[in-house]
Each structure stands twice: as structure tokens, then as C-alpha cells.
Amino acid sequence: MERLFVILLYVSPDFPVKTDNGIEGFSELKVKIMRRRTNRQRGVKKNRRGGHISMEIIREMREHDYEQVVFCSHKSSGLRAIIVIHDTTLGPAIGGTRMWPYKTEEEAITDGLRLARGMTYKCAAAGLNLGGGKAVIIGDPRKDKSEGLFRAFGRFVDTLGGRFITGEDVGITLEDVDLIGSETRWVGGSSESSGDPGPVTAYGVWHGLKACAKAAFGDDSLKGLTIAIQGAGNVGYHLAKHLNQEGANLIISDIFPDKVERAEQEFGAKAVEPEEIYKVPCDIFAPCALGAIINDDTIPQLKCKVVAGSANNQLKEDKHGAALEDRGILYAPDFIINAGGVINVADGLYGYNRERAMKKAQGIYDILLRVFEISKQDKIPTNNAALKLAEERIELIAQLSARIRKGPGKGLIL
């Protein structure tokens, strides 16, 4: 089924702008800016390879059925952000907002596109009635945050009228989400609803690791296993806490020394340098930081039987799922095992119940076992098996939407 996709280039929505034709409102201005920039420079600056980034975006959107990409800029607050909506077949797109010091705008766009697509599959496989989206803010979360920046971003989210619901991600705190929520109601995981999703994400990953252990070692107990955790941030820390309580042996790395020291002191974890984490002998390697870390360079270094962690988009390319399988390494598809966070936020959209959210996150154990079963039956890598599971549900709902539409009252119009 062919779907409409849209690229919008936005400037600040909070004030009118003077142009050659006088004073214009935001809704009129965004269309003219889009047209003007398209005629002059194809939407954005040329990249270093000489091609046009906007043309690459359009090709990517067509290839993977993205619906909308929104570029947001607010000069006085320093906001530069990108909102990506991948698929709304199952419901409004949901996805956290990530703040990171991307080296280039192209790098930020690529990250946003990959993350949004992953959210579509994550929601579908987790049984949620939500689609996939993501937002990225270009900036250093340790020094570039301000009330104005997050409130400006909240206004951009609000212009989408509920097509995109956002919340916490890497570099964003609960307080930041509350600031975004002061300008739009389309936020999840605020202090007034489900709160910090990190602990529930970690809880789901913990149960996912137990499913991996059962598939790889014949027993779902993690006691005595050596688990190397890459990233000791919010999710990595809470995961380490669960693993330590179960009796696992922990190895930890992070680019921030204070986070490593905390894990050493509280859990007795062994610290290694970030570039060494791939090489350490372990039973399970748990990526809990940024994505694309399973690639041509790192796969030959791995000395583990399982790769399973909370990071999004762990495989740099789809082919790396097969590369892991060829080396006898079981891979837990990231959008399956890390779904606890979105499960928690989604529960808060309908009146938050912590016990209900935790129980659903625990179900990641069974979903992963189903993925491993599909992989074995169809003789395909686990990442492809997970995609098959998610895409079958999306296609089913798409067919229902095409054939049956809801009518007034409790009945259906056929």
C-alpha cells in the first residue's frame, strides 16, 4: 500500500516573520521556505560527497516507507532538531527525543531515520497500538540545555497535532520532558504520568537476557555468567543492578569515568576501556549505549555467545545479523529486547499502572523465544525473524484499515 510522505522545513513557530511581501504567519511561511530552498539548494546544504542530502532523504523515505520528516530551527534558543515519523498504521507515532552532539546534520538525520523505523517495529512486536517515530536534537546535553530550547521544541511537536508523541531518550531527563510538555500535551513519560522509562527498559532487557540464556545455554539463569555491559547510563546502570542481584559477573565500560566508577563501587564490576569492551571474553555482550556498534570492525573482535542489550540499532547494516549467526553468536534483536521503555510510556497514555507495565515488559522473554523459533524454522537470522514478526502484524492491521472502517457508535461499516 503506497503512503504519502512529507518533508517540511520549519523555522520558529512562536512569532511572525517579516518577508518581502510583508508579515506572514508560520503556516504560510513554512511552505514558501520549503519551495524557496528547494529551488535554490534542494532543501539543505551539499554534503561532503557532493550530493544533496535532501535527495538522499527522499530516496530513504521511499525505500523504507517513511511518512514525514520535520526540520526544526529556533535561533534564539539554539534549537536544531529533526522529527521523523516512519509509520502510523497501528496508531500515532511514538518515540523519545535524543540529544546528542552530532558532528554533522547528516549524521543526525541518519540517526533519526534509523531510530524511527526501529520504533515502528518495536511497537508492532510488543503488541502496542502505536506507530514509530523519533526526534533528535543536535547539541551537547551537558552544556547546551535551556528552558527555551525545550519549550521551543515542544511547540514544534505540538504543530503535528498528535501524529507524534515524544518522551525521554539518550541525553534527555525527566525534567527536560516536563519542559517539552509545558508547550504540548503530546508527551509521554512525564513526571505526571509514567515517569522515567529507564528502569522498566532495564527490567525488560534483564528478562530478555534470561530468554537468550535459555536459548544459548539451555538454562535461563544468569547466575555465574560473565556479562560485558557497554554503557553505564540510566538503562545500563539498572540492568547491572538486576544482574548483580542474580549473581552475574559484570564487566563495564563507558565514555564517562564517573559512571564506570559507580558500577565498580556498587556492583563490583570490572572496568575496561571503551575500545576494549568488544574484545573481553564473556558469555553475553550487552550494548547499552549508541547504535551501529555491531559492524565489520567489531564482529571479528567479539568473544561471546550472545549479543543482547538495550541500545537501539545495534547492527550497522542488516547483513551483520547474518555475520553474527555465521560466528555462532545469538543476537537478540534490539527493538524486541529494549521495548520495556515504550511499553512503560504507552501505559502512561491511558492511566499509568506500574504493575501492569512491568508485567507487559516481562513478556519480552516470550516474544524473544518466539523470534528465535521463527529464526530456526525459517532458517533466517534473528533480526530478519523479528522483522517478519512485526511486519506481519502491521500488514494485518493495514488490511483491516483498508477493508473495514469504524462507524459511529459500536458498529462497523463494511
C-alpha positions in Angstrom: 0.0 0.0 0.0 1.5 3.3 -1.1 1.6 6.1 1.5 2.1 9.8 1.4 5.4 11.1 2.7 6.2 14.7 3.5 9.4 16.7 4.2 8.8 20.1 6.0 11.5 22.7 6.7 10.4 24.6 9.8 11.5 27.8 11.4 10.4 29.2 14.7 6.6 28.9 15.2 6.4 31.4 18.0 6.5 34.6 16.1 5.5 36.1 12.7 8.4 36.7 10.3 8.8 39.8 8.0 9.4 38.9 4.4 9.4 40.9 1.1 5.6 40.5 1.0 5.1 41.8 4.5 4.2 39.9 7.7 3.3 36.3 7.3 2.2 33.6 9.8 4.1 30.4 10.4 1.8 28.1 8.5 2.2 30.2 5.3 5.9 30.8 5.8 6.9 27.1 6.1 5.6 26.3 2.6 7.4 29.2 1.0 10.6 28.4 2.7 10.3 24.8 1.5 9.7 25.9 -2.0 12.4 28.6 -2.0 15.1 26.4 -0.5 14.1 23.5 -2.9 14.6 25.8 -5.9 17.9 27.2 -4.6 19.7 24.3 -2.8 17.4 21.2 -2.7 16.4 21.8 0.8 19.7 21.7 2.7 23.4 22.2 2.1 25.5 19.9 -0.1 27.3 17.2 1.8 31.0 16.4 1.6 30.4 13.8 -1.1 28.9 16.5 -3.4 25.4 15.1 -3.5 22.3 16.6 -2.0 21.3 15.4 1.5 17.6 16.1 0.8 17.6 13.9 -2.3 19.1 11.1 -0.2 16.4 11.6 2.4 13.7 11.3 -0.2 15.3 8.1 -1.5 15.5 6.7 2.0 11.9 7.6 2.7 10.6 5.9 -0.4 12.7 2.8 0.2 11.5 2.3 3.8 8.1 3.9 3.6 8.7 6.9 5.9 5.8 9.3 6.2 7.2 12.6 7.4 10.5 14.4 8.3 10.4 17.7 10.0 13.4 20.0 10.4 13.1 22.4 13.4 15.1 25.6 14.0 14.8 28.3 16.6 17.6 30.8 16.5 17.3 32.5 19.9 17.2 29.2 21.9 19.8 27.5 19.7 17.4 24.7 18.8 18.2 22.5 15.9 16.1 19.3 15.8 14.7 16.7 13.4 11.4 14.9 13.9 10.9 11.7 11.9 7.6 9.8 11.6 8.0 6.4 10.0 4.7 4.6 10.1 1.3 5.3 11.7 -0.6 2.2 10.6 -1.1 1.0 14.1 -1.6 4.4 15.7 0.1 7.7 16.4 3.9 7.6 16.1 5.7 7.4 19.4 9.4 7.8 20.1 11.7 9.5 22.5 13.7 12.6 21.8 17.5 12.2 21.8 20.0 15.0 22.4 23.5 14.3 21.2 26.5 16.4 19.8 26.2 15.1 16.3 29.2 16.1 14.2 27.0 16.9 11.2 23.4 17.4 10.4 23.6 14.5 8.0 24.7 12.2 10.9 21.7 13.5 13.0 19.3 12.8 10.1 20.6 9.3 9.6 20.2 8.5 13.3 16.7 9.9 13.4 15.6 7.9 10.4 17.1 4.6 11.7 15.6 5.2 15.2 12.1 6.0 13.9 11.9 2.9 11.8 13.1 0.8 14.7 10.3 2.3 16.8 7.7 1.1 14.3 8.8 -2.5 14.6 9.3 -2.2 18.4 5.7 -1.1 18.9 4.3 -3.7 16.5 6.2 -6.6 18.0 5.3 -5.5 21.5 1.6 -5.6 20.7 1.2 -1.8 21.1 -1.4 0.2 19.1 1.2 2.8 18.2 3.4 3.7 15.3 7.1 4.6 15.1 8.7 8.0 15.3 11.8 9.7 16.8 13.3 13.1 17.4 16.9 14.2 17.6 18.2 17.5 19.0 21.7 18.5 17.9 23.6 19.6 20.9 25.7 18.6 23.9 23.3 17.5 26.7 25.9 18.5 29.3 26.1 22.2 28.3 23.6 23.2 25.6 20.3 22.6 27.5 17.9 25.5 28.4 14.3 26.1 29.2 13.8 28.0 25.9 15.3 25.2 23.8 12.9 22.5 25.2 9.9 24.8 25.2 10.6 25.7 21.6 10.9 22.1 20.7 7.6 21.4 22.5 5.9 23.9 20.2 7.2 22.1 17.1 5.9 18.8 18.5 2.5 20.5 19.1 2.3 21.6 15.4 2.0 17.9 14.5 -1.4 17.7 16.3 -0.8 14.3 17.9 0.8 12.5 15.0 3.9 12.3 17.1 4.2 11.6 20.8 7.6 12.0 22.4 9.4 11.4 25.6 12.8 10.6 27.2 15.8 9.2 25.3 19.6 9.5 25.4 20.6 12.9 26.8 17.1 13.8 27.9 16.0 13.8 31.5 12.5 13.7 33.2 12.9 17.4 33.8 13.5 18.1 30.1 10.4 16.1 29.2 8.4 18.2 31.6 9.6 21.4 29.9 8.6 20.0 26.5 5.3 19.1 28.0 4.7 22.6 29.1 4.1 23.5 25.4 2.3 20.4 24.2 0.2 17.6 25.6 1.8 15.1 23.1 4.4 13.8 25.6 4.7 10.5 27.4 6.8 9.6 30.4 6.5 13.0 32.2 6.6 13.3 36.0 2.8 13.4 36.0 2.4 10.1 34.1 4.7 7.1 33.8 7.9 8.9 34.7 11.4 7.7 33.9 11.2 4.7 31.4 14.8 3.6 32.1 14.1 1.2 34.9 11.4 -0.6 33.0 13.6 -0.8 29.9 16.3 -2.4 32.0 13.7 -4.8 33.6 12.6 -5.9 30.1 16.2 -6.3 28.9 17.0 -8.4 32.0 14.2 -10.8 31.2 15.3 -10.8 27.6 18.8 -11.8 28.6 17.2 -14.7 30.5 15.5 -15.8 27.3 18.8 -15.6 25.5 20.5 -17.7 28.1 17.8 -20.4 27.8 18.2 -20.4 24.0 22.0 -20.4 24.0 22.9 -22.3 27.2 19.8 -24.4 27.9 19.0 -22.6 31.2 17.6 -19.1 31.8 19.6 -18.5 35.0 22.2 -15.8 34.6 24.0 -16.7 37.9 27.7 -17.2 37.3 27.6 -15.9 33.7 30.0 -13.1 32.6 28.2 -10.2 31.1 30.0 -7.3 29.5 27.9 -4.1 29.5 28.8 -1.3 27.1 27.3 1.9 28.6 26.6 2.5 32.3 24.0 5.2 31.8 20.4 5.1 33.1 19.4 1.7 31.5 22.9 0.2 31.8 23.0 1.0 35.5 19.6 -0.5 36.3 20.4 -3.6 34.2 23.7 -4.1 36.1 21.7 -3.8 39.3 19.4 -6.7 38.3 22.3 -8.8 37.0 24.4 -8.2 40.2 21.4 -9.3 42.3 21.1 -12.5 40.3 24.8 -13.3 40.7 26.3 -12.5 37.3 29.9 -11.4 36.9 30.0 -7.9 35.4 32.4 -6.1 33.0 31.6 -2.4 32.3 32.7 0.4 30.0 31.5 3.9 29.4 33.0 7.1 27.9 32.2 8.9 31.2 34.5 7.7 34.1 32.1 8.7 36.9 29.5 6.2 35.6 32.1 3.4 35.4 33.3 4.2 39.0 29.7 4.0 40.2 29.2 0.5 38.7 32.6 -0.6 40.2 31.7 0.5 43.7 28.1 -0.7 43.8 28.3 -3.9 41.8 31.9 -5.0 41.9 32.1 -4.7 38.1 35.4 -4.9 36.4 36.1 -1.8 34.3 37.7 -1.8 30.8 38.4 1.0 28.3 35.6 1.7 25.8 37.5 0.3 22.9 38.4 -2.9 24.8 34.8 -4.0 25.6 34.4 -5.8 22.3 37.5 -8.0 23.0 36.8 -9.2 26.5 35.9 -12.9 26.9 32.3 -13.1 28.1 29.1 -15.1 27.8 26.9 -12.2 26.9 27.9 -8.8 25.3 25.2 -6.2 26.3 25.3 -3.0 24.2 23.5 -0.3 26.2 24.8 2.9 24.6 24.6 4.1 21.0 23.9 2.1 17.9 25.8 0.7 14.9 28.4 -0.9 17.1 27.9 -4.3 15.6 29.8 -3.9 12.3 32.6 -5.2 10.1 35.3 -4.0 12.5 33.8 -5.2 15.8 32.3 -8.5 14.9 35.7 -10.3 14.5 36.7 -9.0 17.9 33.7 -10.5 19.8 34.4 -13.3 22.2 30.8 -14.0 23.4 28.0 -16.4 22.7 25.2 -13.8 22.8 24.7 -10.2 21.9 21.8 -8.7 23.7 21.4 -5.2 25.1 19.3 -2.0 25.3 20.9 0.1 22.6 18.9 0.9 19.5 20.0 -0.1 16.0 22.9 -2.2 17.2 23.5 -3.6 13.7 25.2 -1.1 11.4 23.7 -3.0 8.5 21.2 -5.8 8.2 23.9 -8.1 6.9 25.6 -8.1 10.3 22.8 -10.2 11.7 23.9 -13.0 9.4 27.5 -12.3 10.2 26.8 -12.9 13.9 25.0 -16.1 13.1 27.9 -17.3 11.0 30.1 -16.9 14.0 27.7 -18.9 16.2 26.6 -15.8 18.2 22.9 -15.5 19.1 21.6 -12.0 18.5 18.6 -10.6 20.4 17.1 -8.0 18.0 17.3 -4.7 19.8 13.8 -3.5 19.1 12.4 -6.6 20.7 14.6 -6.7 23.9 14.5 -3.0 24.6 10.8 -2.4 24.3 10.2 -2.0 28.0 10.7 1.7 27.8 8.0 2.3 25.2 5.7 -0.2 27.0 6.1 1.9 30.1 5.4 5.2 28.3 2.5 3.8 26.3 0.9 2.5 29.6 1.0 6.1 30.9 -1.1 7.4 28.0 -4.1 5.5 29.3 -3.7 6.0 33.1 -0.4 4.6 34.3 -0.3 1.3 36.3 3.2 0.3 37.2 2.4 -3.3 37.9 0.7 -3.7 34.5 3.7 -2.1 32.7 6.2 -4.3 34.4 4.2 -7.4 33.6 4.0 -6.5 30.0 7.8 -5.8 29.9 8.4 -9.2 31.4 6.6 -10.6 28.4 9.7 -9.7 26.3 11.0 -13.1 27.4 8.3 -15.0 25.5 8.5 -12.7 22.5 12.2 -13.3 22.1 11.7 -17.1 22.4 9.2 -16.8 19.6 11.7 -14.8 17.4 14.3 -17.5 18.0 11.7 -20.1 17.0 10.9 -18.3 13.7 14.6 -17.9 13.0 15.2 -21.7 13.4 12.1 -22.7 11.5 12.6 -20.4 8.5 16.4 -20.6 8.6 16.8 -16.9 8.7 18.9 -14.6 11.0 17.2 -13.5 14.2 17.0 -9.8 13.1 15.0 -10.9 10.0 12.8 -13.1 12.1 12.0 -10.2 14.3 11.1 -8.0 11.3 8.9 -10.8 10.0 7.0 -10.9 13.3 6.5 -7.1 13.4 5.7 -6.7 9.7 3.0 -9.4 9.8 1.1 -7.5 12.5 1.5 -4.2 10.7 0.2 -5.8 7.4 -2.7 -7.4 9.2 -3.9 -4.1 10.7 -3.3 -2.3 7.4 -5.6 -4.7 5.6 -8.2 -4.2 8.3 -8.0 -0.5 7.8 -8.3 -0.8 4.0 -11.3 -3.1 4.2 -13.2 -2.1 7.3 -13.6 1.4 8.7 -15.1 2.3 12.0 -18.5 3.9 12.0 -20.5 5.8 14.6 -21.5 4.0 17.8 -20.3 0.4 18.4 -21.0 -0.9 14.9 -18.7 -1.2 11.9 -19.3 -0.1 8.3 -18.2 -2.7 5.8 
